[in-house]
Amino acid sequence: MNAYKDFTPRIGASWDVFGNGKTAVKANLGKYLEGVGVQLNYANSNPTLRMPQTTGPFGTSGVTRTWTDGNNNFVPDCNLQNPNANTAGGDTCGALSNLLFGQNILTNNYDPALLTGMGVRSADWDLGVTLQQQLMPRASLEVAYTRRWYSGFTVTDNQATANSDWTPYSVTAPSDPRLPGGGGYVVSGLYDVNPTKFGQVNNLIIDSSKYGEEYQYFNGLDVTLNIRLRNGLTLTGGTSTGQTVADNCAVRANLPELNQGIGAGLVGSTVNTVSPYCHVAYGVLTQGRGLGSYVIPKVQVQVSGVFQSKPGQLLAANWAAGNQFITPSLGRPLAGNAPNATINLVAPGSMYGDRVNQLDFRVAKILKFGRSRLMAGVDLYNALNSSAVLTYNTRLHPGRHVAAADHVRDRPPREVQRGDHVLEVRGQRSGGRVRGGTVRQLRPQPPGLSPENQRRVKVRASTLN
């Protein structure tokens, strides 16, 4: 990498509409560059990171191979030193995903135009227009529109393969009530490399515009209300609504081996040979936040709370489709002796997890000692004891009563804090009571069991002193 040169204009303006300081319109426009760090082009162009590796936190993707333990002894009996597919002792080892592994050969190369020049570095433009209106003394309303669009996308082109070396195929989603429409639909636009080309890698990282148009943008609207009264009451709250749209379909049409992440912020997905969703509108999502604070006169007690409501996690249903489901369309087994391909059956943005609604509450006594002031309070986190699932395992096991995508990894805790003593409760409401404990991973159970009986709970709590 030589030197990047960029012109990053930023401009802002404000207008007092009626000249009385009560109505203002503000606008801003600016270009913001991608941060430089130990990743992407800034580090991966280092020659030591361009050789095939076993792991890929930086540089090239980690080299992998499949292994089928045919004799169930949990030991690879095939020859792991042979980079090609081989069978021995009942076990089968697939070919290495990069046959040049272990050799002093660079398999990731960069287009020189990507490493130097003017306007090459990835960036985003941000446009904002805000209307602020005073409703009454100490109260105002703000409405803000934001548009953000991105530039400087890069892709990886394996020049050891031609487009004709990639065979398209489709699969039929299994019947499952948790899938859209109960499943049974066709997922097309999948690709598998010609077996004779498997493991041949000669990557070129290059600007995506050389293959077609790619775009990504966000439109959002924020509404905020601020109230600060003389009697000590403070209220602030509002909503933030927006949608991210991303599209690299034109690029994928000319580069079937495309493997690229799209989306930004809280939503994002990957487009690759087993995830064909190249145009994604992640849905109009709304977050709500508010806080309030009030000091009770005479007793000098402050009561405050914070509430937030935000969308759940973007969901997926990753199904390990075996060759028996793929061969009818592909016309052959998967290349590299792969026993299956993990395919996402849910279009990104079409399904989200539990919405998270959380209230945090605080009561504090104000103590005055001369010129000093001390506040002694009690904080109650997750006062409503929300049981929304925060993290999901997105692997789908068709036919099981409890979907792996429903496995609970974590829930927001309800926590009471006073001084240095803490009582933490993790659980959910059941029959008007709170079931305490840390919720562990769900395990599939036969039909008929209640949700409570399907959970394995390890109680972990301590009393307040």
One Martini backbone bead per residue (centre of mass of N, CA, C, O) as a GRO file, in nm:
protein
  465
    1MET     BB    1   0.096   0.036   0.023
    2ASN     BB    2   0.089   0.367  -0.016
    3ALA     BB    3  -0.122   0.634  -0.092
    4TYR     BB    4  -0.387   0.818   0.020
    5LYS     BB    5  -0.631   1.031  -0.147
    6ASP     BB    6  -0.855   1.284  -0.009
    7PHE     BB    7  -1.186   1.433  -0.031
    8THR     BB    8  -1.359   1.572   0.271
    9PRO     BB    9  -1.645   1.709   0.284
   10ARG     BB   10  -1.793   1.960   0.516
   11ILE     BB   11  -2.132   2.074   0.587
   12GLY     BB   12  -2.320   2.350   0.742
   13ALA     BB   13  -2.662   2.463   0.839
   14SER     BB   14  -2.867   2.743   0.958
   15TRP     BB   15  -3.224   2.843   1.039
   16ASP     BB   16  -3.413   3.116   1.138
   17VAL     BB   17  -3.722   3.138   1.035
   18PHE     BB   18  -3.858   3.388   1.240
   19GLY     BB   19  -3.636   3.529   1.441
   20ASN     BB   20  -3.714   3.392   1.756
   21GLY     BB   21  -3.570   3.103   1.831
   22LYS     BB   22  -3.808   2.858   1.778
   23THR     BB   23  -3.722   2.803   1.469
   24ALA     BB   24  -3.527   2.535   1.316
   25VAL     BB   25  -3.297   2.475   1.042
   26LYS     BB   26  -3.093   2.189   0.964
   27ALA     BB   27  -2.780   2.111   0.784
   28ASN     BB   28  -2.588   1.823   0.651
   29LEU     BB   29  -2.264   1.739   0.485
   30GLY     BB   30  -2.064   1.429   0.452
   31LYS     BB   31  -1.743   1.271   0.446
   32TYR     BB   32  -1.647   0.930   0.546
   33LEU     BB   33  -1.394   0.733   0.639
   34GLU     BB   34  -1.245   0.451   0.665
   35GLY     BB   35  -1.102   0.282   0.901
   36VAL     BB   36  -0.786   0.216   1.022
   37GLY     BB   37  -0.652  -0.125   1.040
   38VAL     BB   38  -0.621  -0.479   1.119
   39GLN     BB   39  -0.761  -0.477   0.816
   40LEU     BB   40  -0.813  -0.536   0.526
   41ASN     BB   41  -0.616  -0.361   0.312
   42TYR     BB   42  -0.421  -0.250   0.542
   43ALA     BB   43  -0.322  -0.566   0.607
   44ASN     BB   44  -0.379  -0.790   0.373
   45SER     BB   45  -0.134  -0.686   0.184
   46ASN     BB   46   0.040  -0.851   0.336
   47PRO     BB   47   0.229  -1.116   0.240
   48THR     BB   48   0.186  -1.298   0.505
   49LEU     BB   49  -0.147  -1.277   0.443
   50ARG     BB   50  -0.144  -1.420   0.131
   51MET     BB   51  -0.129  -1.694   0.244
   52PRO     BB   52  -0.210  -1.994   0.324
   53GLN     BB   53  -0.424  -2.079   0.602
   54THR     BB   54  -0.579  -2.216   0.881
   55THR     BB   55  -0.645  -1.921   0.958
   56GLY     BB   56  -0.871  -1.604   0.918
   57PRO     BB   57  -0.863  -1.315   1.074
   58PHE     BB   58  -0.665  -1.257   0.848
   59GLY     BB   59  -0.669  -1.240   0.533
   60THR     BB   60  -0.705  -1.531   0.440
   61SER     BB   61  -0.885  -1.789   0.431
   62GLY     BB   62  -0.930  -2.066   0.578
   63VAL     BB   63  -0.823  -2.383   0.558
   64THR     BB   64  -1.017  -2.664   0.442
   65ARG     BB   65  -1.180  -2.986   0.530
   66THR     BB   66  -1.327  -3.283   0.497
   67TRP     BB   67  -1.472  -3.536   0.737
   68THR     BB   68  -1.542  -3.888   0.745
   69ASP     BB   69  -1.643  -4.102   1.013
   70GLY     BB   70  -1.701  -4.423   0.927
   71ASN     BB   71  -1.595  -4.582   1.215
   72ASN     BB   72  -1.637  -4.412   1.484
   73ASN     BB   73  -1.330  -4.325   1.630
   74PHE     BB   74  -1.240  -4.010   1.619
   75VAL     BB   75  -1.026  -4.074   1.380
   76PRO     BB   76  -0.820  -3.996   1.126
   77ASP     BB   77  -0.749  -4.246   0.870
   78CYS     BB   78  -0.670  -4.061   0.675
   79ASN     BB   79  -0.465  -3.861   0.466
   80LEU     BB   80  -0.369  -3.540   0.565
   81GLN     BB   81  -0.110  -3.499   0.366
   82ASN     BB   82  -0.320  -3.520   0.148
   83PRO     BB   83  -0.474  -3.277  -0.049
   84ASN     BB   84  -0.643  -3.490  -0.154
   85ALA     BB   85  -0.873  -3.704  -0.200
   86ASN     BB   86  -0.929  -3.969   0.054
   87THR     BB   87  -0.928  -4.326   0.148
   88ALA     BB   88  -0.926  -4.473   0.489
   89GLY     BB   89  -1.051  -4.686   0.723
   90GLY     BB   90  -1.350  -4.557   0.631
   91ASP     BB   91  -1.239  -4.281   0.565
   92THR     BB   92  -1.301  -3.934   0.451
   93CYS     BB   93  -1.108  -3.699   0.267
   94GLY     BB   94  -1.108  -3.405   0.153
   95ALA     BB   95  -1.015  -3.156  -0.016
   96LEU     BB   96  -0.850  -2.886  -0.019
   97SER     BB   97  -0.944  -2.554  -0.052
   98ASN     BB   98  -0.614  -2.519  -0.075
   99LEU     BB   99  -0.354  -2.667  -0.256
  100LEU     BB  100  -0.124  -2.439  -0.150
  101PHE     BB  101  -0.080  -2.540   0.114
  102GLY     BB  102   0.250  -2.487   0.245
  103GLN     BB  103   0.325  -2.270   0.036
  104ASN     BB  104   0.529  -2.008  -0.116
  105ILE     BB  105   0.228  -1.875  -0.206
  106LEU     BB  106   0.034  -1.634  -0.343
  107THR     BB  107  -0.342  -1.618  -0.330
  108ASN     BB  108  -0.342  -1.302  -0.269
  109ASN     BB  109  -0.432  -1.032  -0.477
  110TYR     BB  110  -0.378  -0.689  -0.583
  111ASP     BB  111  -0.498  -0.421  -0.711
  112PRO     BB  112  -0.310  -0.144  -0.753
  113ALA     BB  113  -0.560   0.062  -0.759
  114LEU     BB  114  -0.637  -0.014  -0.444
  115LEU     BB  115  -0.347   0.110  -0.298
  116THR     BB  116  -0.384   0.385  -0.467
  117GLY     BB  117  -0.496   0.716  -0.459
  118MET     BB  118  -0.788   0.884  -0.551
  119GLY     BB  119  -1.080   0.779  -0.399
  120VAL     BB  120  -1.042   0.466  -0.286
  121ARG     BB  121  -1.143   0.481  -0.019
  122SER     BB  122  -1.365   0.394   0.187
  123ALA     BB  123  -1.707   0.532   0.216
  124ASP     BB  124  -1.938   0.784   0.352
  125TRP     BB  125  -2.242   0.950   0.319
  126ASP     BB  126  -2.394   1.237   0.501
  127LEU     BB  127  -2.742   1.328   0.543
  128GLY     BB  128  -2.896   1.617   0.716
  129VAL     BB  129  -3.233   1.703   0.844
  130THR     BB  130  -3.355   1.962   1.074
  131LEU     BB  131  -3.633   2.014   1.303
  132GLN     BB  132  -3.688   2.284   1.538
  133GLN     BB  133  -3.932   2.316   1.816
  134GLN     BB  134  -4.089   2.530   2.023
  135LEU     BB  135  -4.360   2.472   2.241
  136MET     BB  136  -4.231   2.575   2.514
  137PRO     BB  137  -4.099   2.645   2.783
  138ARG     BB  138  -3.872   2.380   2.807
  139ALA     BB  139  -3.985   2.281   2.513
  140SER     BB  140  -3.916   2.031   2.251
  141LEU     BB  141  -3.902   1.952   1.894
  142GLU     BB  142  -3.752   1.682   1.693
  143VAL     BB  143  -3.682   1.643   1.335
  144ALA     BB  144  -3.496   1.380   1.161
  145TYR     BB  145  -3.311   1.334   0.861
  146THR     BB  146  -3.142   1.039   0.716
  147ARG     BB  147  -2.868   0.985   0.480
  148ARG     BB  148  -2.682   0.685   0.382
  149TRP     BB  149  -2.393   0.626   0.172
  150TYR     BB  150  -2.187   0.397  -0.016
  151SER     BB  151  -1.831   0.328  -0.089
  152GLY     BB  152  -1.581   0.107  -0.187
  153PHE     BB  153  -1.605  -0.178  -0.306
  154THR     BB  154  -1.502  -0.522  -0.263
  155VAL     BB  155  -1.361  -0.812  -0.433
  156THR     BB  156  -1.325  -1.172  -0.500
  157ASP     BB  157  -1.130  -1.318  -0.766
  158ASN     BB  158  -1.110  -1.637  -0.901
  159GLN     BB  159  -0.879  -1.692  -1.162
  160ALA     BB  160  -0.891  -2.019  -1.167
  161THR     BB  161  -1.186  -1.944  -1.253
  162ALA     BB  162  -1.475  -1.969  -1.433
  163ASN     BB  163  -1.804  -1.927  -1.476
  164SER     BB  164  -1.829  -2.225  -1.606
  165ASP     BB  165  -1.726  -2.362  -1.318
  166TRP     BB  166  -2.019  -2.283  -1.220
  167THR     BB  167  -2.291  -2.456  -1.077
  168PRO     BB  168  -2.617  -2.443  -1.074
  169TYR     BB  169  -2.866  -2.458  -0.801
  170SER     BB  170  -3.122  -2.624  -0.603
  171VAL     BB  171  -3.358  -2.618  -0.324
  172THR     BB  172  -3.581  -2.772  -0.094
  173ALA     BB  173  -3.747  -2.689   0.160
  174PRO     BB  174  -3.841  -2.802   0.437
  175SER     BB  175  -4.086  -2.905   0.637
  176ASP     BB  176  -4.170  -2.621   0.853
  177PRO     BB  177  -4.337  -2.411   1.072
  178ARG     BB  178  -4.086  -2.199   1.106
  179LEU     BB  179  -4.113  -2.142   0.822
  180PRO     BB  180  -4.202  -1.988   0.558
  181GLY     BB  181  -4.502  -2.138   0.491
  182GLY     BB  182  -4.371  -2.422   0.603
  183GLY     BB  183  -4.221  -2.452   0.354
  184GLY     BB  184  -4.141  -2.600   0.027
  185TYR     BB  185  -3.948  -2.414  -0.106
  186VAL     BB  186  -3.738  -2.252  -0.340
  187VAL     BB  187  -3.377  -2.237  -0.354
  188SER     BB  188  -3.191  -2.031  -0.555
  189GLY     BB  189  -2.869  -1.942  -0.676
  190LEU     BB  190  -2.671  -2.170  -0.651
  191TYR     BB  191  -2.320  -2.285  -0.603
  192ASP     BB  192  -2.076  -2.508  -0.772
  193VAL     BB  193  -1.781  -2.632  -0.828
  194ASN     BB  194  -1.584  -2.786  -1.023
  195PRO     BB  195  -1.410  -3.061  -0.928
  196THR     BB  196  -1.146  -2.986  -1.103
  197LYS     BB  197  -1.135  -2.687  -0.932
  198PHE     BB  198  -1.088  -2.776  -0.662
  199GLY     BB  199  -0.852  -2.578  -0.476
  200GLN     BB  200  -0.825  -2.347  -0.680
  201VAL     BB  201  -0.616  -2.054  -0.612
  202ASN     BB  202  -0.645  -1.698  -0.752
  203ASN     BB  203  -0.667  -1.411  -0.608
  204LEU     BB  204  -0.856  -1.096  -0.666
  205ILE     BB  205  -0.851  -0.780  -0.539
  206ILE     BB  206  -1.133  -0.564  -0.625
  207ASP     BB  207  -1.331  -0.355  -0.766
  208SER     BB  208  -1.674  -0.396  -0.807
  209SER     BB  209  -1.723  -0.208  -1.064
  210LYS     BB  210  -1.594  -0.421  -1.272
  211TYR     BB  211  -1.885  -0.608  -1.248
  212GLY     BB  212  -2.082  -0.386  -1.119
  213GLU     BB  213  -2.340  -0.276  -0.949
  214GLU     BB  214  -2.323  -0.119  -0.617
  215TYR     BB  215  -2.539  -0.082  -0.320
  216GLN     BB  216  -2.581   0.135  -0.018
  217TYR     BB  217  -2.847   0.232   0.217
  218PHE     BB  218  -2.990   0.488   0.444
  219ASN     BB  219  -3.311   0.554   0.603
  220GLY     BB  220  -3.408   0.812   0.845
  221LEU     BB  221  -3.624   0.881   1.146
  222ASP     BB  222  -3.627   1.132   1.400
  223VAL     BB  223  -3.796   1.163   1.725
  224THR     BB  224  -3.782   1.440   1.969
  225LEU     BB  225  -3.849   1.495   2.322
  226ASN     BB  226  -3.816   1.794   2.533
  227ILE     BB  227  -3.838   1.823   2.902
  228ARG     BB  228  -3.782   2.116   3.133
  229LEU     BB  229  -3.877   2.185   3.441
  230ARG     BB  230  -3.871   2.379   3.734
  231ASN     BB  231  -3.960   2.124   3.933
  232GLY     BB  232  -3.751   1.881   3.814
  233LEU     BB  233  -3.868   1.787   3.545
  234THR     BB  234  -3.756   1.520   3.322
  235LEU     BB  235  -3.809   1.470   2.961
  236THR     BB  236  -3.694   1.207   2.733
  237GLY     BB  237  -3.788   1.123   2.388
  238GLY     BB  238  -3.814   0.861   2.123
  239THR     BB  239  -3.764   0.786   1.774
  240SER     BB  240  -3.618   0.529   1.546
  241THR     BB  241  -3.643   0.518   1.186
  242GLY     BB  242  -3.544   0.250   0.949
  243GLN     BB  243  -3.354   0.156   0.639
  244THR     BB  244  -3.173  -0.103   0.480
  245VAL     BB  245  -3.011  -0.114   0.153
  246ALA     BB  246  -2.891  -0.390  -0.056
  247ASP     BB  247  -2.681  -0.437  -0.368
  248ASN     BB  248  -2.508  -0.722  -0.579
  249CYS     BB  249  -2.630  -0.862  -0.842
  250ALA     BB  250  -2.447  -0.765  -1.075
  251VAL     BB  251  -2.192  -0.894  -0.959
  252ARG     BB  252  -2.289  -1.192  -0.929
  253ALA     BB  253  -2.344  -1.242  -1.235
  254ASN     BB  254  -2.006  -1.210  -1.281
  255LEU     BB  255  -1.959  -1.357  -0.973
  256PRO     BB  256  -2.037  -1.656  -0.837
  257GLU     BB  257  -1.798  -1.656  -0.596
  258LEU     BB  258  -1.914  -1.460  -0.420
  259ASN     BB  259  -1.788  -1.304  -0.098
  260GLN     BB  260  -2.014  -1.086   0.077
  261GLY     BB  261  -2.081  -0.828   0.282
  262ILE     BB  262  -2.390  -0.684   0.387
  263GLY     BB  263  -2.463  -0.417   0.536
  264ALA     BB  264  -2.537  -0.234   0.850
  265GLY     BB  265  -2.494  -0.240   1.173
  266LEU     BB  266  -2.761  -0.433   1.297
  267VAL     BB  267  -2.746  -0.522   0.994
  268GLY     BB  268  -2.660  -0.835   0.819
  269SER     BB  269  -2.504  -1.010   0.539
  270THR     BB  270  -2.435  -1.286   0.311
  271VAL     BB  271  -2.281  -1.331  -0.009
  272ASN     BB  272  -2.290  -1.653  -0.169
  273THR     BB  273  -2.311  -1.977  -0.288
  274VAL     BB  274  -2.533  -2.028  -0.022
  275SER     BB  275  -2.624  -1.702  -0.049
  276PRO     BB  276  -2.852  -1.535  -0.277
  277TYR     BB  277  -2.903  -1.251  -0.119
  278CYS     BB  278  -2.846  -0.958  -0.310
  279HIS     BB  279  -3.132  -0.834  -0.223
  280VAL     BB  280  -3.179  -0.611   0.061
  281ALA     BB  281  -3.457  -0.539   0.278
  282TYR     BB  282  -3.463  -0.505   0.630
  283GLY     BB  283  -3.667  -0.314   0.711
  284VAL     BB  284  -3.873  -0.130   0.913
  285LEU     BB  285  -3.718   0.007   1.196
  286THR     BB  286  -3.791   0.053   1.554
  287GLN     BB  287  -3.689   0.280   1.806
  288GLY     BB  288  -3.725   0.328   2.168
  289ARG     BB  289  -3.668   0.617   2.389
  290GLY     BB  290  -3.652   0.695   2.753
  291LEU     BB  291  -3.653   0.961   3.006
  292GLY     BB  292  -3.680   1.019   3.370
  293SER     BB  293  -3.695   1.300   3.616
  294TYR     BB  294  -3.756   1.342   3.983
  295VAL     BB  295  -3.789   1.575   4.255
  296ILE     BB  296  -3.898   1.547   4.568
  297PRO     BB  297  -4.009   1.748   4.770
  298LYS     BB  298  -3.857   1.788   5.094
  299VAL     BB  299  -3.734   1.479   5.071
  300GLN     BB  300  -3.520   1.452   4.850
  301VAL     BB  301  -3.624   1.253   4.601
  302GLN     BB  302  -3.509   1.059   4.335
  303VAL     BB  303  -3.685   0.980   4.032
  304SER     BB  304  -3.597   0.726   3.784
  305GLY     BB  305  -3.597   0.641   3.421
  306VAL     BB  306  -3.545   0.379   3.165
  307PHE     BB  307  -3.651   0.329   2.822
  308GLN     BB  308  -3.654   0.042   2.590
  309SER     BB  309  -3.715  -0.026   2.229
  310LYS     BB  310  -3.615  -0.309   2.029
  311PRO     BB  311  -3.526  -0.501   1.799
  312GLY     BB  312  -3.456  -0.796   1.708
  313GLN     BB  313  -3.291  -1.042   1.581
  314LEU     BB  314  -3.158  -1.150   1.307
  315LEU     BB  315  -3.273  -1.416   1.117
  316ALA     BB  316  -3.199  -1.769   1.064
  317ALA     BB  317  -3.183  -2.088   0.850
  318ASN     BB  318  -2.941  -2.322   0.881
  319TRP     BB  319  -2.902  -2.580   0.639
  320ALA     BB  320  -2.779  -2.909   0.617
  321ALA     BB  321  -2.753  -3.011   0.299
  322GLY     BB  322  -2.752  -3.291   0.148
  323ASN     BB  323  -2.686  -3.462  -0.140
  324GLN     BB  324  -2.983  -3.573  -0.169
  325PHE     BB  325  -3.087  -3.261  -0.217
  326ILE     BB  326  -2.877  -3.168  -0.457
  327THR     BB  327  -2.836  -3.369  -0.696
  328PRO     BB  328  -3.104  -3.334  -0.866
  329SER     BB  329  -2.994  -3.042  -0.961
  330LEU     BB  330  -2.676  -3.071  -1.008
  331GLY     BB  331  -2.595  -3.387  -1.106
  332ARG     BB  332  -2.412  -3.406  -0.841
  333PRO     BB  333  -2.195  -3.399  -0.618
  334LEU     BB  334  -2.015  -3.232  -0.425
  335ALA     BB  335  -1.737  -3.082  -0.407
  336GLY     BB  336  -1.478  -3.220  -0.215
  337ASN     BB  337  -1.657  -3.433  -0.056
  338ALA     BB  338  -1.906  -3.296   0.035
  339PRO     BB  339  -2.187  -3.376   0.235
  340ASN     BB  340  -2.260  -3.060   0.254
  341ALA     BB  341  -2.473  -2.758   0.264
  342THR     BB  342  -2.504  -2.440   0.407
  343ILE     BB  343  -2.837  -2.307   0.408
  344ASN     BB  344  -3.025  -2.024   0.384
  345LEU     BB  345  -3.391  -2.013   0.415
  346VAL     BB  346  -3.382  -1.702   0.503
  347ALA     BB  347  -3.446  -1.398   0.427
  348PRO     BB  348  -3.312  -1.119   0.490
  349GLY     BB  349  -3.554  -0.934   0.691
  350SER     BB  350  -3.811  -1.145   0.740
  351MET     BB  351  -3.682  -1.216   1.034
  352TYR     BB  352  -3.740  -1.171   1.390
  353GLY     BB  353  -3.700  -1.146   1.701
  354ASP     BB  354  -3.745  -1.048   1.997
  355ARG     BB  355  -3.856  -0.787   2.150
  356VAL     BB  356  -3.698  -0.526   2.338
  357ASN     BB  357  -3.821  -0.450   2.670
  358GLN     BB  358  -3.686  -0.192   2.892
  359LEU     BB  359  -3.670  -0.118   3.252
  360ASP     BB  360  -3.513   0.137   3.443
  361PHE     BB  361  -3.478   0.194   3.802
  362ARG     BB  362  -3.467   0.486   4.036
  363VAL     BB  363  -3.380   0.551   4.389
  364ALA     BB  364  -3.286   0.865   4.557
  365LYS     BB  365  -3.111   1.014   4.819
  366ILE     BB  366  -3.059   1.346   4.922
  367LEU     BB  367  -2.754   1.453   5.069
  368LYS     BB  368  -2.652   1.718   5.293
  369PHE     BB  369  -2.307   1.869   5.346
  370GLY     BB  370  -2.321   2.159   5.304
  371ARG     BB  371  -2.156   2.169   4.996
  372SER     BB  372  -2.232   1.879   4.997
  373ARG     BB  373  -2.341   1.587   4.797
  374LEU     BB  374  -2.543   1.290   4.849
  375MET     BB  375  -2.622   0.972   4.687
  376ALA     BB  376  -2.868   0.724   4.785
  377GLY     BB  377  -2.939   0.418   4.608
  378VAL     BB  378  -3.171   0.226   4.396
  379ASP     BB  379  -3.138  -0.027   4.146
  380LEU     BB  380  -3.356  -0.137   3.869
  381TYR     BB  381  -3.318  -0.384   3.643
  382ASN     BB  382  -3.551  -0.491   3.457
  383ALA     BB  383  -3.841  -0.436   3.595
  384LEU     BB  384  -4.029  -0.617   3.386
  385ASN     BB  385  -3.895  -0.889   3.326
  386SER     BB  386  -3.774  -0.957   3.062
  387SER     BB  387  -3.781  -1.256   2.818
  388ALA     BB  388  -3.612  -1.187   2.589
  389VAL     BB  389  -3.437  -1.296   2.333
  390LEU     BB  390  -3.095  -1.225   2.236
  391THR     BB  391  -2.983  -1.516   2.139
  392TYR     BB  392  -2.919  -1.724   1.849
  393ASN     BB  393  -2.947  -2.036   1.699
  394THR     BB  394  -2.948  -2.075   1.335
  395ARG     BB  395  -2.982  -2.373   1.333
  396LEU     BB  396  -3.147  -2.621   1.140
  397HIS     BB  397  -3.381  -2.890   1.253
  398PRO     BB  398  -3.576  -3.081   1.104
  399GLY     BB  399  -3.857  -3.200   1.308
  400ARG     BB  400  -3.813  -3.060   1.559
  401HIS     BB  401  -3.973  -2.929   1.826
  402VAL     BB  402  -3.705  -2.768   1.887
  403ALA     BB  403  -3.552  -2.519   1.762
  404ALA     BB  404  -3.238  -2.404   1.733
  405ALA     BB  405  -3.341  -2.105   1.690
  406ASP     BB  406  -3.474  -2.124   2.002
  407HIS     BB  407  -3.228  -2.105   2.153
  408VAL     BB  408  -3.113  -2.008   2.460
  409ARG     BB  409  -2.847  -1.785   2.563
  410ASP     BB  410  -2.999  -1.508   2.652
  411ARG     BB  411  -3.112  -1.279   2.906
  412PRO     BB  412  -3.236  -1.025   3.061
  413PRO     BB  413  -3.160  -0.906   3.357
  414ARG     BB  414  -3.260  -0.888   3.693
  415GLU     BB  415  -3.144  -0.604   3.892
  416VAL     BB  416  -3.037  -0.539   4.225
  417GLN     BB  417  -2.894  -0.232   4.365
  418ARG     BB  418  -2.694  -0.191   4.678
  419GLY     BB  419  -2.423  -0.079   4.670
  420ASP     BB  420  -2.227  -0.392   4.695
  421HIS     BB  421  -2.505  -0.540   4.647
  422VAL     BB  422  -2.632  -0.826   4.456
  423LEU     BB  423  -2.930  -0.912   4.270
  424GLU     BB  424  -2.972  -1.181   4.041
  425VAL     BB  425  -3.217  -1.233   3.774
  426ARG     BB  426  -3.288  -1.513   3.563
  427GLY     BB  427  -3.587  -1.509   3.354
  428GLN     BB  428  -3.942  -1.567   3.405
  429ARG     BB  429  -4.266  -1.551   3.391
  430SER     BB  430  -4.479  -1.762   3.618
  431GLY     BB  431  -4.774  -1.723   3.748
  432GLY     BB  432  -4.669  -1.430   3.872
  433ARG     BB  433  -4.376  -1.529   3.886
  434VAL     BB  434  -4.027  -1.559   3.947
  435ARG     BB  435  -3.786  -1.726   3.771
  436GLY     BB  436  -3.491  -1.815   3.874
  437GLY     BB  437  -3.194  -1.793   3.681
  438THR     BB  438  -2.998  -1.961   3.442
  439VAL     BB  439  -3.033  -1.998   3.109
  440ARG     BB  440  -2.994  -2.260   2.918
  441GLN     BB  441  -2.972  -2.469   2.681
  442LEU     BB  442  -3.172  -2.604   2.475
  443ARG     BB  443  -3.354  -2.914   2.454
  444PRO     BB  444  -3.494  -3.138   2.284
  445GLN     BB  445  -3.844  -3.229   2.296
  446PRO     BB  446  -4.118  -3.372   2.319
  447PRO     BB  447  -4.422  -3.345   2.258
  448GLY     BB  448  -4.615  -3.156   2.521
  449LEU     BB  449  -4.421  -2.983   2.647
  450SER     BB  450  -4.357  -2.729   2.825
  451PRO     BB  451  -4.155  -2.463   2.831
  452GLU     BB  452  -4.064  -2.508   3.125
  453ASN     BB  453  -3.978  -2.820   3.074
  454GLN     BB  454  -3.755  -2.729   2.843
  455ARG     BB  455  -3.591  -2.617   3.079
  456ARG     BB  456  -3.264  -2.552   3.205
  457VAL     BB  457  -3.203  -2.470   3.546
  458LYS     BB  458  -2.967  -2.256   3.716
  459VAL     BB  459  -2.937  -2.142   4.017
  460ARG     BB  460  -2.837  -1.780   4.069
  461ALA     BB  461  -2.833  -1.641   4.392
  462SER     BB  462  -2.857  -1.354   4.614
  463THR     BB  463  -2.876  -1.185   4.898
  464LEU     BB  464  -2.956  -0.917   5.075
  465ASN     BB  465  -2.811  -0.717   5.343
   0.00000   0.00000   0.00000
